[in-house]
Amino acid sequence: VAKWDRNRAVRHLARVGAELGADIIKTLYTGDAEGFRAIAEECYAPIMVLGGPGDQDVVSMVADAVKAGAQGAIVGRAIWQSSDMRKTLDELVGVIRTTR
């Protein structure tokens, strides 16, 4: 899926979720900071990015997403599949606290 299509789909679905009364929206980070910033600004429910599998650099992805407007992250697998769970968790908490 092209980034433009992904941004458009995430923006639409985040808006629908908020309109249906979701307290938060859990979605993927599109990888496009400008596009994701527009999504976060237009959605009136807080946006949380999902973590994904543990073999990606989830810490830098979460940092990029938070810089672009995400309120935080919902991460499980990326922590428990990492080689050092405590380190990964500490890095994620630090990124979210210092980036927002």
C-alpha positions in Angstrom: 0.0 0.0 0.0 1.4 3.4 -0.9 2.0 5.8 1.9 -0.6 8.2 0.6 -3.2 5.4 0.6 -2.1 4.3 4.0 -2.4 7.8 5.5 -5.8 8.3 3.9 -7.1 4.9 5.2 -5.7 5.5 8.7 -7.2 9.0 8.8 -10.6 7.7 7.8 -10.6 4.8 10.2 -9.3 6.9 13.1 -12.1 9.4 12.5 -14.8 6.6 12.3 -13.5 5.1 15.6 -13.6 8.4 17.3 -17.1 9.1 16.0 -18.3 5.7 17.3 -17.1 6.6 20.7 -13.7 5.0 21.1 -11.7 6.3 24.1 -8.5 5.8 22.2 -7.4 4.9 18.7 -4.8 2.2 18.3 -3.3 2.2 14.8 -0.1 1.7 12.9 2.4 4.5 12.3 2.3 5.2 8.6 6.0 6.2 8.5 5.1 9.6 7.0 5.5 12.2 9.7 3.5 15.0 7.9 0.7 12.7 7.0 0.5 11.2 10.5 0.6 14.6 12.1 -2.5 15.5 10.1 -4.2 12.3 11.3 -3.4 13.0 14.9 -4.6 16.7 14.6 -7.9 15.8 12.9 -8.8 12.9 15.3 -10.4 14.0 18.5 -9.6 10.7 20.3 -6.0 10.2 21.5 -3.9 8.2 19.0 -1.7 5.3 20.2 0.5 3.5 17.8 0.8 -0.3 17.8 4.2 -1.9 18.3 4.4 -4.8 15.9 6.8 -7.7 15.9 10.0 -7.6 18.0 12.4 -7.7 15.1 11.9 -4.1 14.1 13.3 -1.0 15.7 10.2 -0.3 17.7 11.8 2.4 19.9 12.7 4.7 17.0 9.3 4.0 15.3 7.5 5.0 18.5 9.7 8.1 18.9 8.9 9.2 15.3 5.2 8.5 15.9 5.1 10.5 19.1 7.0 13.4 17.4 4.3 13.3 14.7 1.4 13.5 17.3 0.7 10.1 18.8 0.0 10.2 22.5 1.8 7.0 23.2 2.1 3.3 22.1 0.5 0.0 22.9 3.3 -2.5 22.7 3.5 -6.1 23.8 5.1 -8.4 21.4 8.0 -6.1 20.6 8.9 -6.1 24.3 8.5 -9.8 25.2 10.2 -10.9 21.9 13.2 -8.6 22.5 16.5 -10.0 23.7 16.4 -7.6 26.7 12.8 -6.9 27.8 13.7 -4.5 30.6 16.0 -2.4 28.3 13.4 -2.2 25.6 10.6 -1.2 28.0 12.9 1.4 29.6 13.8 2.9 26.2 10.1 3.0 25.2 9.0 4.7 28.4 11.9 7.2 28.1 11.1 8.0 24.5 7.4 8.6 25.2 8.1 10.8 28.3 10.8 12.9 26.7 9.3 13.2 23.2 5.8 14.3 24.0 
